[in-house]
Amino acid sequence: MTRKILINAFNMNTPVHQTQGLWKHPRDRSSEYTTIKYWQDLARTLERGLFDGIFLADITGVYDVYGASPDAALRNAVQVPNNDPYLLIPVMAAVTEHLGFGVTGSLTYEPPNTFARKMSTLDHLTNGRVGWNIVTGYLNSAAKAAGQVKQTDHDTRYDIAEEYMEIMYKLWEGSWEEDAVCRNVETGVYVDPAKVHRIKHDGEYFKLEGIHLSEPSLQRTPVLYQAGSSSKGQAFAGKHAECAFISSPTKNVMAGTVRKMRAATEQQGRKARDVAIFAMMNVIVGRTNEEAQEKLREYRQYASYEGALTLMSGWTGIDFSSCDPSDPVKHIRNDSMQTAIDRFTIADPNRVWTVGEVAEYLAIGGSGPVIVGSVQEVSDEMQRWVEETGIDGFNLAYTVNPESIADFVDMVVPELQRRGVYKTEYRSGTLREKLFGESPRLQAPHPATKFRI
């Protein structure tokens, strides 16, 4: 049986996500991101295309490394302004039945007890269609905005994340028994107190005592996504994640990342395929190759290279504002997103990227590759990426919204279905069941199962 390609839409509650400057394009509607109609229209299109979900990125700081100022980010709307991603989910769930919702939540800035309640609430409202992209943060500006002097160092953030996950599992899996909610009209008992358990946690980074405030949802623990590709991030994903999000500019680099991720999963006592790996990708498709190439030429007229370098500076913690376009990109490690600099330096020792090349690359499609061509060519290339790298599917970014997604749904999806590599209908059940065809709840040997009563 041919393994079906998984596809999410990659988006953010902001006018400019990955592709910089395209908000100026006359067919782009991204500036309508503050309206309900914008998100509901997008959700309907994604469900029509049988997308597995929409993956919502988020940051709680501003990209202020470029020129040591937020000015370039504000000029180019580089992920600012941005609104809360969680509030979008009920809006889109109301007009869909199957579409999943993976939402980014930084455990660095979310108190465990209230965050657990927020995710349980969303799981209830979506009828079990919510997932959590676990991040530890990478912007120093976010740490300062949250009242910290500076961001915690990279590896310590993952140590904190390990303890945070233990608390989440205790709350979601171990606080309420399955039949705690009895709603007994005759006795007047809504919840049996004997079946609700107080959670106590006294750790190095967190202290907590109390019950989970929400009754059990269909999934209890939401589907767990993780996007870190550093050695610490891969070990964390291998232990906790059900879905991993990676981004690499070439098949060779991506294949290496996939191998390391699979190995990290097996080292945690799980099967290599227990984690579904999604790769970032941008698709520009036309009825012919000439039509697709003309779209790309048109899109490039609106690209902002300052915006692209502002994004890169924020990801890496390296100020590219004083660099010449011909300067080679140097490998510098700090407490920002380590893989952002790795993918353009040490990940492929056979390729030397210049600053100008990185700016041009990032301006259309962000950190992922861009596939441009006819329906046949795009479908062929997507299949090659899956076959040659070992990924399970894609997080599709957009260039112009809603044009990019609508083009993919109307042209590429039918071709992938004709080839038998993409589903023709949704599975029933929760997001976890749709993705993996198993129980709505996590199964052993996942560490969450150890905390069940």
C-alpha positions in Angstrom: 0.0 0.0 0.0 1.4 3.4 -1.0 2.0 5.7 2.0 -0.2 8.8 1.6 1.4 12.2 1.7 0.4 14.3 4.7 -0.1 18.0 4.1 -0.6 21.0 6.5 -1.0 24.6 5.6 1.7 26.8 7.3 0.4 30.1 8.4 0.5 32.7 11.2 -1.9 35.3 12.6 0.0 38.2 10.9 0.0 40.0 7.5 3.5 38.6 6.5 4.6 35.2 7.6 7.4 33.6 5.6 7.3 35.4 2.2 8.6 38.9 2.7 7.1 41.9 0.8 4.3 40.0 -1.0 1.6 41.8 1.1 2.0 44.5 -1.6 0.8 42.1 -4.3 -2.6 43.2 -5.7 -4.1 39.7 -5.3 -2.9 39.2 -1.8 -5.5 39.3 1.0 -3.1 38.7 4.0 -3.7 42.2 5.4 -7.3 40.9 6.1 -5.8 38.6 8.8 -7.8 40.6 11.5 -11.1 39.5 10.1 -13.1 36.3 10.8 -14.0 35.9 7.1 -10.4 35.7 6.1 -9.7 32.7 8.3 -13.0 31.0 7.7 -12.5 31.3 3.9 -9.1 29.8 4.3 -10.3 26.9 6.5 -13.0 26.0 4.0 -10.5 25.9 1.1 -8.1 23.7 3.2 -10.9 21.2 4.0 -12.0 21.1 0.4 -8.4 20.1 -0.4 -8.4 17.5 2.4 -5.5 19.1 4.2 -4.6 17.3 7.4 -4.4 20.6 9.2 -3.3 24.2 9.5 0.0 24.7 11.4 -0.1 28.1 13.1 3.3 29.6 13.9 3.7 32.2 16.6 6.2 34.5 18.3 5.7 36.7 21.3 8.6 39.1 20.6 9.8 41.2 17.6 12.6 40.7 15.2 14.9 43.4 16.4 18.4 42.0 15.7 18.7 43.5 12.2 20.2 47.0 12.8 19.7 46.5 16.5 16.2 47.8 16.1 12.6 46.7 15.4 12.3 49.3 12.6 13.0 47.0 9.7 10.5 44.4 11.1 7.9 47.1 11.4 8.5 48.6 8.0 8.2 45.3 6.3 5.6 43.7 8.7 8.0 40.8 9.4 5.7 38.8 11.6 4.6 42.0 13.3 1.8 43.0 13.9 0.7 39.6 15.0 -2.4 38.4 16.9 -3.1 35.5 19.2 -3.2 32.2 17.2 -5.4 30.3 19.8 -8.4 32.5 19.1 -8.4 31.5 15.5 -9.1 27.9 16.2 -12.7 28.0 17.2 -13.4 30.5 14.4 -12.1 27.9 11.8 -13.5 24.9 13.6 -17.0 26.4 13.4 -17.0 26.0 9.5 -15.1 22.7 9.2 -15.6 19.2 10.3 -12.2 17.5 9.8 -9.4 20.0 9.5 -6.8 19.8 12.3 -5.3 22.7 14.1 -1.6 22.7 15.2 -1.0 25.8 17.3 2.4 27.0 18.5 2.7 27.6 22.3 6.0 28.6 24.0 6.2 26.8 27.3 8.6 29.5 28.4 5.8 32.1 28.6 2.8 29.9 29.4 2.0 29.0 33.1 1.4 25.2 33.1 -2.0 25.0 34.8 -3.7 27.7 32.6 -2.1 26.4 29.5 -3.3 22.9 30.1 -6.8 24.3 30.5 -6.5 26.4 27.3 -5.6 23.3 25.3 -8.3 21.1 26.8 -10.8 23.8 26.0 -9.7 23.9 22.4 -9.8 20.1 22.2 -13.4 20.2 23.5 -14.5 22.9 21.1 -12.9 21.2 18.0 -14.2 17.8 18.9 -10.6 16.5 19.3 -8.9 18.2 16.4 -6.2 20.3 18.2 -2.4 19.8 18.3 0.3 21.7 20.2 3.6 22.7 18.6 5.9 22.7 21.6 8.5 25.5 21.4 10.9 26.9 23.9 11.4 30.3 22.2 14.3 31.8 20.5 13.8 35.6 20.6 15.6 37.7 23.2 13.0 40.4 22.7 10.3 37.9 23.8 12.1 37.2 27.0 12.5 40.9 27.7 8.9 41.5 27.0 8.0 38.8 29.5 10.0 40.6 32.2 13.2 38.5 31.9 16.6 40.1 31.8 17.6 37.9 28.8 16.7 34.7 27.2 17.6 31.4 29.0 20.4 29.6 27.2 19.5 27.1 24.4 20.1 23.8 26.2 18.6 24.9 29.5 15.4 25.7 27.7 15.1 22.1 26.8 15.8 21.0 30.3 12.9 23.2 31.4 10.8 21.8 28.6 11.3 18.3 29.9 9.9 19.2 33.3 7.1 21.2 31.8 6.0 18.2 29.8 5.9 16.0 32.9 3.5 18.5 34.5 1.3 18.6 31.3 1.0 14.8 31.3 0.1 14.8 35.0 -2.6 17.3 34.4 -4.0 16.0 31.2 -3.6 12.3 31.8 -3.6 11.8 35.6 -5.9 14.3 37.2 -9.3 13.0 36.1 -10.4 9.4 35.9 -12.4 8.4 32.8 -15.8 8.3 34.6 -15.2 11.2 37.0 -17.9 13.2 35.3 -21.1 11.4 36.2 -23.8 14.1 35.8 -26.2 12.1 38.1 -29.4 14.0 38.3 -30.9 11.8 40.9 -28.0 12.3 43.4 -27.2 15.8 42.3 -23.6 14.9 41.8 -22.0 16.3 38.6 -18.4 15.2 39.3 -17.3 12.4 41.7 -14.7 14.0 43.9 -13.0 10.6 44.6 -12.1 10.3 40.9 -10.4 13.7 40.6 -6.9 13.8 41.8 -4.7 16.6 43.0 -1.4 17.0 41.1 1.7 17.8 43.1 4.9 18.7 41.4 8.0 20.0 43.2 10.8 20.3 40.6 13.8 22.3 39.8 12.0 24.8 37.6 8.3 24.4 38.5 6.2 23.9 41.7 2.5 23.1 41.3 -0.3 21.7 43.4 -3.9 21.5 42.2 -6.3 19.6 40.0 -6.6 20.1 36.2 -9.5 22.5 35.8 -11.0 20.9 32.7 -12.8 17.6 32.4 -11.2 15.1 30.0 -11.4 16.0 26.3 -11.4 13.4 23.5 -7.7 13.4 23.1 -6.7 14.6 26.6 -3.2 15.3 25.5 -3.4 17.2 22.2 -1.4 15.9 19.2 2.2 16.9 19.9 4.3 18.7 17.3 7.9 19.8 17.7 10.1 21.9 15.4 13.6 21.8 17.0 16.3 20.2 14.9 19.3 20.8 17.2 20.7 17.7 19.0 18.7 18.7 22.1 15.7 19.4 20.0 15.9 16.0 18.2 16.2 14.1 21.5 13.2 16.0 22.8 11.2 15.3 19.7 12.2 11.7 19.8 10.8 11.3 23.3 7.7 13.5 23.1 6.6 14.4 19.5 4.1 12.7 17.3 4.8 15.1 14.5 8.0 17.0 13.7 8.4 20.0 11.5 11.7 20.5 9.7 13.1 22.9 7.1 16.1 22.4 4.9 17.1 24.1 1.6 18.2 20.8 -0.2 17.2 17.2 -0.3 20.6 16.1 0.9 20.4 18.3 4.1 16.8 17.3 4.7 17.6 13.6 4.3 20.3 13.9 7.0 17.9 15.7 9.3 15.3 12.9 8.8 17.8 10.2 9.6 18.9 11.9 12.8 15.3 12.4 13.8 14.4 8.7 13.2 17.4 7.6 15.1 16.6 9.9 18.0 13.1 8.4 18.2 14.4 4.9 18.3 16.8 5.8 21.0 13.8 6.7 23.2 12.4 3.2 22.8 9.9 4.2 20.1 9.5 3.1 16.5 11.2 5.3 13.9 7.9 6.0 12.2 6.1 6.9 15.4 6.9 10.5 14.5 5.4 11.9 11.3 7.9 14.4 9.8 6.6 17.4 7.9 9.0 19.5 5.7 8.4 23.1 4.9 7.7 23.7 1.3 6.3 26.4 -1.0 4.7 25.5 -4.3 4.1 27.8 -7.2 2.1 25.9 -9.8 0.6 26.7 -13.2 -1.2 24.8 -15.9 2.2 24.9 -17.8 5.7 25.5 -16.7 5.8 28.8 -18.5 2.7 30.0 -16.5 4.3 29.0 -13.2 7.6 30.7 -14.1 5.7 33.8 -15.0 4.0 33.8 -11.6 7.4 33.5 -9.9 8.8 36.4 -11.9 5.8 38.5 -11.0 6.1 37.6 -7.3 9.8 38.5 -7.2 8.9 42.1 -8.2 7.3 42.5 -4.8 9.9 40.7 -2.7 11.6 42.5 0.2 15.2 41.5 0.7 15.5 43.7 3.8 12.5 41.8 5.2 14.2 38.5 4.4 17.4 39.5 6.2 15.4 40.9 9.1 13.8 37.4 9.5 17.2 35.7 9.2 18.7 38.0 11.8 15.9 37.3 14.2 16.2 33.5 13.7 19.9 33.4 14.1 20.6 36.3 16.5 23.2 37.6 13.9 22.8 41.2 12.6 23.1 41.0 8.8 22.4 44.7 8.3 26.0 45.7 7.7 26.8 42.7 5.5 27.6 43.0 1.8 25.4 40.7 -0.4 28.6 38.9 -1.6 29.7 38.1 2.0 29.7 34.4 2.8 27.4 33.4 5.6 29.5 32.4 8.7 28.6 29.8 11.2 28.0 31.4 14.6 26.4 29.6 17.5 24.4 31.4 20.1 21.2 31.0 22.1 18.9 31.7 19.2 17.5 29.1 16.7 20.7 27.1 16.0 19.3 25.2 13.0 18.6 28.5 11.2 22.3 29.2 10.8 23.3 25.5 10.5 21.1 24.9 7.4 23.0 27.6 5.5 26.5 26.7 6.7 27.6 23.4 8.3 24.6 21.3 7.2 25.9 21.1 3.6 29.7 21.6 3.6 29.7 21.5 -0.2 27.6 24.7 -0.5 28.8 28.2 0.5 25.9 30.6 0.8 26.3 34.4 0.4 24.2 36.9 2.3 22.6 37.9 -0.9 21.7 34.4 -1.9 20.1 33.8 1.5 18.1 37.0 1.2 16.9 35.9 -2.3 16.1 32.4 -1.1 14.2 33.5 2.0 12.2 36.3 0.3 10.0 33.8 -1.6 8.9 30.9 0.6 10.9 31.5 3.7 13.3 28.8 5.0 11.9 26.0 2.9 12.5 25.1 -0.8 10.2 26.4 -3.5 8.9 24.1 -6.2 7.9 25.9 -9.4 6.3 24.2 -12.4 3.3 22.6 -14.1 0.9 20.3 -12.2 2.9 17.3 -13.4 6.3 18.8 -12.6 5.2 19.9 -9.1 3.6 16.5 -8.3 6.7 14.7 -9.6 9.0 16.9 -7.4 6.9 16.5 -4.3 7.0 12.7 -4.7 10.8 12.9 -5.1 11.2 14.9 -1.9 9.2 12.2 0.0 11.1 9.3 -1.6 14.6 10.8 -1.4 14.4 12.3 2.1 12.1 10.0 4.0 9.7 12.7 5.1 6.0 11.9 5.6 4.6 15.2 4.2 4.7 18.9 3.9 3.9 22.1 5.7 3.0 24.3 2.8 3.8 28.0 3.1 2.2 30.5 0.8 3.4 33.3 -1.5 0.2 35.1 -2.1 -2.9 34.3 0.0 -5.3 32.8 -0.9 -4.0 32.3 -4.4 -1.2 29.9 -3.5 -3.4 27.6 -1.5 -6.3 27.7 -3.9 -4.0 26.9 -6.8 -2.6 23.9 -4.9 -6.1 22.6 -4.0 -7.5 23.1 -7.5 -4.5 21.8 -9.5 -2.1 19.7 -7.5 -4.4 17.8 -5.1 -6.4 16.1 -7.9 -3.2 15.0 -9.6 -1.7 13.5 -6.3 -5.0 11.7 -5.8 -4.9 10.3 -9.3 -1.5 8.9 -8.5 -2.8 7.3 -5.4 -0.4 9.2 -3.0 -3.0 11.5 -1.4 -6.2 10.7 0.4 -9.6 11.0 -1.3 -11.5 11.3 1.9 -10.9 12.0 5.6 -10.7 9.3 8.2 -13.3 9.7 11.0 -12.3 10.6 14.5 -9.9 12.9 16.2 -6.8 14.5 14.7 -4.7 11.8 16.2 -7.0 9.1 14.7 -7.0 10.9 11.3 -3.2 11.1 11.2 -2.3 7.7 12.7 -5.5 5.6 12.5 -5.2 4.5 16.2 -6.7 5.5 19.5 -7.8 9.1 20.2 -5.3 9.0 23.1 -1.6 8.5 23.2 -0.4 4.9 23.4 2.6 3.2 25.1 5.6 3.6 25.0 4.9 7.3 24.8 5.9 8.8 28.2 2.5 10.4 28.7 1.0 7.0 29.4 3.0 6.6 32.6 1.0 9.3 34.3 -2.5 7.7 33.8 -4.4 6.4 36.7 
